[in-house]
Amino acid sequence: MGSSSIGQGWSGAAHKVSEARLPSPIRVIVRDWLCANHVLLAGSDGTVLIDTGYCTRAAQTLALVEEHLRGGRVDLLVNTHCHSDHMGGNAAVQRRHGCRTLVPAREASLIRAWDQEALWLAYADQRAERFDFDGELQAGATYRWGDLDWRMIPAPGHDPGALVFYCEEERVLISGDALWERGFGIVMPEAPGGLDDAQCTLETIAALDIDVVVPGHGQPFTGVEAAIERSLGRIDALREDPVRQARSVLKAILSFTLLDRGALPLAGLPEYFARVALYRDLNARYFRLPPEQFAELLVTALERAGAARREGGQLLAH
């Protein structure tokens, strides 16, 4: 792969940036589990921004992106998929930069209707500012961004409409939440396709010639084959135990909310879990516990995972 240090041609920003070796048009701003990573592709036709993080961190997203642009502008905004941690800053970026926006074709109707259940917004008590878009990313199509050709590959599982972006020339995959170094995005129990789709997506990725994966969360990585094997093993384990799958979803969604808000009152958790549809639905299907016992189950699970702690009547993010 004809690559250079990731920082070549870009400003040296003080935020956490990938140290992986990538072609010089590609810049990765590594965020956390609340905000997806941002990928900037600079080319002769302008600058493309991929994914914008969560809405409550939109100001930081703008500051980080603009620090790397050094006075330049975002000309095109695209999303790997339309969950809140990937598209939550879209509206803010549009206002600031006046950029065109493309979303995956299978997500377009959900965004147009602002379907807060299918987008996991009201359904999981998450937020995003509504935004418009100018066109749709078509599966199988190739787009030239950052003077490189990127093929749109369907990546259902975590999100049925998700795409991954593959540059064959440089053997780079921008994977969204379809593949991380040690896992992949949550898959809802009983979702159509579900784990079978996630497995097919991983097998599709395995068939590509890839040197570096730029994931939606975590550092870009090599060792793609090992990452895929780990994820396939996890799929096998979840397939054998639907209750484990449901528990992993609940822990991830609750951890996300804690990262956003910092704390939740312990006394209010039973009512909160009974009110928010995702918790209510999964409890009814897989646990059938009274609200207080269900709340205790989830809090204890987060404590054991080191993701939260109880203090002063609050559940705090670790």
C-alpha positions in Angstrom: 0.0 0.0 0.0 1.4 3.3 -1.0 0.9 5.1 2.2 2.5 7.8 4.4 2.1 9.0 7.9 -1.5 9.8 8.6 -0.7 13.4 9.4 0.9 14.3 6.1 -0.7 17.4 4.5 -2.9 18.1 7.5 -2.5 20.3 10.6 -1.1 18.8 13.8 -4.2 18.9 16.0 -4.0 18.3 19.7 -6.8 15.7 19.8 -6.4 12.0 19.8 -5.6 11.0 16.2 -4.9 7.6 14.8 -1.3 6.5 14.5 -2.0 3.9 11.9 -0.4 4.4 8.5 -3.0 5.5 6.0 -2.9 7.3 2.6 -2.3 11.0 3.1 -5.8 12.1 2.0 -7.3 10.2 4.9 -7.5 11.8 8.4 -9.1 10.0 11.3 -10.2 11.8 14.5 -10.7 9.1 17.1 -13.6 9.9 19.5 -15.1 7.6 22.1 -18.2 5.4 22.6 -20.6 8.3 22.6 -19.3 9.8 19.4 -18.3 7.9 16.4 -14.9 8.6 14.8 -14.8 11.3 12.1 -13.0 10.6 8.9 -11.9 13.4 6.7 -11.0 12.8 3.0 -9.3 15.8 1.3 -9.0 15.8 -2.5 -9.0 18.0 -5.5 -12.8 18.2 -5.5 -12.9 19.3 -1.8 -13.2 17.7 1.6 -15.5 14.9 2.6 -16.5 14.3 6.2 -17.7 10.9 7.2 -19.9 10.7 10.4 -20.4 13.5 12.9 -20.9 12.1 16.4 -23.6 12.6 19.0 -25.7 15.8 19.1 -24.7 16.9 22.6 -21.0 16.9 21.5 -21.7 18.8 18.2 -19.7 21.9 19.3 -16.6 19.7 20.0 -17.1 17.9 16.7 -17.1 21.2 14.8 -14.0 22.4 16.7 -12.1 19.2 16.1 -12.9 19.0 12.4 -12.1 22.7 11.8 -8.8 22.3 13.6 -7.8 19.8 11.1 -9.2 21.8 8.1 -7.0 24.8 8.9 -9.6 27.3 7.6 -11.0 24.9 4.9 -14.5 23.8 4.7 -16.5 20.5 4.6 -17.9 20.2 1.1 -19.7 16.9 1.4 -21.0 15.1 4.5 -21.8 11.4 4.4 -22.9 8.8 6.9 -22.0 5.1 7.2 -25.4 4.7 8.9 -27.9 6.8 10.7 -27.7 6.0 14.4 -27.4 8.9 16.8 -23.7 8.6 17.5 -22.9 8.8 13.8 -25.4 11.4 12.5 -26.1 13.5 15.6 -23.8 16.4 14.5 -25.1 16.5 10.9 -27.3 19.5 11.4 -24.6 21.5 13.1 -22.1 20.7 10.4 -24.6 21.7 7.7 -25.3 25.0 9.3 -21.6 25.8 9.7 -20.3 24.6 6.3 -23.3 24.7 4.0 -22.3 21.2 2.7 -24.2 18.7 0.7 -25.2 15.6 2.6 -25.6 12.0 1.4 -27.1 9.1 3.5 -27.3 5.4 2.8 -30.2 4.7 0.4 -32.0 2.3 2.8 -31.9 4.9 5.6 -33.3 7.7 3.4 -37.0 7.1 4.1 -36.3 6.9 7.9 -34.5 10.3 7.9 -37.1 11.8 5.6 -39.9 10.7 8.0 -37.7 11.2 11.0 -38.8 7.8 12.3 -37.7 8.0 15.9 -38.4 4.3 16.6 -36.5 2.8 13.7 -33.7 5.3 14.2 -33.4 4.2 17.8 -34.0 7.7 19.1 -37.3 7.8 21.1 -37.1 4.0 21.2 -33.8 4.0 23.2 -34.1 7.5 24.7 -31.4 9.0 22.5 -31.4 12.3 20.7 -30.5 13.8 17.4 -31.3 17.1 15.7 -33.3 16.6 12.6 -31.5 17.3 9.3 -32.2 17.2 5.5 -30.1 15.4 2.9 -29.4 16.0 -0.8 -29.0 12.5 -2.1 -28.6 8.8 -1.4 -25.5 6.6 -1.3 -26.3 3.6 -3.5 -25.0 0.1 -2.6 -22.5 -1.1 -5.2 -21.8 2.4 -6.5 -18.3 4.0 -6.4 -17.7 7.5 -5.3 -14.5 9.5 -5.7 -13.6 11.1 -2.4 -10.1 12.4 -1.4 -8.9 11.5 -4.9 -9.6 7.9 -4.1 -12.4 5.6 -5.3 -14.7 4.2 -2.6 -17.1 1.4 -3.2 -20.3 1.2 -1.2 -20.8 -2.2 0.3 -24.0 -3.2 2.1 -23.3 -4.0 5.8 -26.6 -5.1 7.5 -26.6 -6.6 11.0 -26.1 -3.7 13.5 -28.2 -1.5 11.2 -30.0 -3.0 8.2 -29.3 0.0 6.0 -25.6 0.5 6.9 -22.8 0.7 4.3 -19.1 0.2 4.6 -16.7 2.1 2.3 -13.9 0.2 0.6 -10.9 1.6 -1.3 -9.5 -1.3 -3.3 -6.5 0.8 -4.5 -5.2 1.5 -1.0 -6.8 -1.5 0.7 -8.6 0.6 3.3 -12.0 -0.2 4.7 -14.1 2.4 6.6 -16.3 0.0 8.5 -18.7 2.1 10.7 -20.1 -0.3 13.3 -19.9 -3.4 11.1 -16.4 -4.3 12.4 -14.3 -3.0 15.2 -11.0 -4.4 16.3 -12.7 -6.3 19.1 -16.3 -6.6 18.1 -19.1 -4.9 16.3 -22.1 -2.8 17.0 -25.0 -4.3 18.9 -27.6 -6.4 17.1 -31.1 -6.3 18.4 -32.6 -9.7 19.3 -35.3 -10.9 16.9 -34.4 -8.1 14.4 -35.1 -9.3 10.9 -31.8 -10.8 9.6 -30.1 -9.9 12.8 -27.0 -12.1 13.6 -27.3 -13.8 10.3 -26.9 -10.5 8.5 -24.0 -9.5 10.8 -22.3 -12.8 9.9 -22.8 -12.3 6.2 -21.4 -8.8 6.5 -18.3 -10.1 8.2 -17.8 -12.8 5.6 -18.1 -10.1 2.9 -15.4 -8.1 4.6 -13.2 -11.2 4.9 -13.3 -11.6 1.1 -11.8 -8.1 0.6 -8.1 -7.3 0.3 -7.7 -5.0 3.3 -4.6 -3.7 5.0 -6.2 -1.2 7.4 -9.7 -0.9 8.9 -11.0 2.5 10.0 -13.8 1.6 12.5 -16.6 3.7 13.8 -15.2 3.4 17.3 -11.6 2.8 18.4 -8.3 3.2 16.6 -7.8 2.1 13.0 -6.2 -1.3 13.0 -4.5 -4.0 11.0 -4.8 -7.7 11.8 -8.2 -7.8 10.0 -8.4 -11.6 9.9 -8.1 -11.9 13.7 -10.7 -9.2 14.2 -13.2 -11.0 12.0 -12.5 -14.3 13.7 -13.2 -12.7 17.1 -16.4 -11.2 15.9 -17.6 -14.4 14.2 -17.0 -16.2 17.5 -19.0 -13.6 19.4 -21.9 -14.1 16.9 -21.8 -17.9 17.6 -22.0 -17.3 21.3 -24.9 -14.8 21.0 -26.8 -17.0 18.6 -26.7 -19.8 21.3 -28.0 -17.5 24.0 -30.6 -14.9 23.1 -30.8 -13.8 26.7 -27.1 -13.0 26.6 -27.7 -11.0 23.4 -30.5 -9.0 25.0 -28.4 -8.3 28.1 -25.5 -7.1 25.9 -27.8 -4.7 24.1 -29.3 -3.3 27.4 -25.8 -2.8 28.9 -24.6 -1.0 25.8 -27.6 1.3 25.5 -27.5 2.1 29.3 -23.8 2.8 29.1 -24.3 5.1 26.2 -26.9 7.1 28.2 -24.6 7.4 31.1 -21.8 8.6 29.0 -24.1 11.3 27.7 -25.7 12.4 31.0 -23.0 11.4 33.5 -25.4 10.1 36.0 -28.9 8.7 36.5 -30.8 8.7 39.9 -31.0 5.1 41.1 -34.5 5.6 42.6 -35.8 6.6 39.2 -34.4 3.7 37.2 -37.4 1.3 37.6 -39.8 3.9 36.2 -37.3 4.9 33.5 -36.8 1.4 32.3 -40.6 0.9 32.3 -41.1 4.1 30.3 -38.4 3.7 27.6 -39.6 1.2 25.0 -36.3 -0.6 24.4 -35.9 -1.6 28.0 -39.6 -2.4 28.4 -39.7 -4.6 25.3 -36.6 -6.6 26.1 -37.6 -7.1 29.7 -41.0 -8.4 28.6 -39.5 -10.8 26.1 -36.4 -12.1 27.9 -36.4 -11.4 31.6 -40.0 -10.8 32.8 -38.8 -9.1 36.0 -40.6 -6.5 38.1 -39.2 -3.0 37.5 -37.1 -2.9 40.6 -35.5 -6.3 40.0 -34.9 -5.5 36.3 -33.2 -2.2 37.4 -31.0 -4.1 39.9 -30.1 -6.6 37.2 -28.8 -3.9 34.8 -27.1 -1.8 37.4 -25.2 -4.9 38.7 -24.2 -5.9 35.2 -22.7 -2.5 34.5 -20.9 -2.5 37.8 -19.4 -5.9 37.1 -18.3 -4.7 33.7 -16.6 -1.7 35.2 -18.8 0.7 33.3 -20.7 2.3 36.2 -20.7 2.8 39.9 -23.3 3.7 42.6 -22.6 6.8 44.6 -24.8 9.2 46.5 -28.0 7.8 45.2 -26.8 8.1 41.6 -25.6 5.6 39.0 -22.4 7.2 37.6 -20.5 6.5 34.4 -17.1 5.1 35.2 
